[in-house]
Amino acid sequence: MAEMIQLTTMNQQVFFLNSTLIYRIEASPDTVITLVDGKTLMVRETPERVVELVLTFQQAVHSNPPRALISKANQGENESN
C-alpha cells in the first residue's frame, strides 16, 4: 500500500493511514495525530512508534524503488548513450 502505515485506534480497530498526510504527532498523554487538513486521530501507538513506522516505510520505498521506475530510468540512460 503506497505511503500507508498500519495504526490502531483506542478501541483496538486497525486502520491504514497515508503517512504523507501527517502534519504533527503529539502525546497529550494519548497519541494524537494531526493531519494536513486539520483532522485529528487518536491512536494507541506512541509518537515514537508512529515516527518509526513512517521512517521504516520511507526507507523501504527509497531502497526498493518499483521495477517500472527502474526500467524507465534504465531506458533513459540507454537513449542518452
PyMOL commands that set and color helices and strands:
alter all, ss='L'
color gray80, all
select helices_A, chain A and resi 19-21+47-63+67-80
alter helices_A, ss='H'
color red, helices_A
select strands_A, chain A and resi 4-8+14-18+22-27+31-35+40-43
alter strands_A, ss='S'
color yellow, strands_A
deselect
rebuild
show_as cartoon
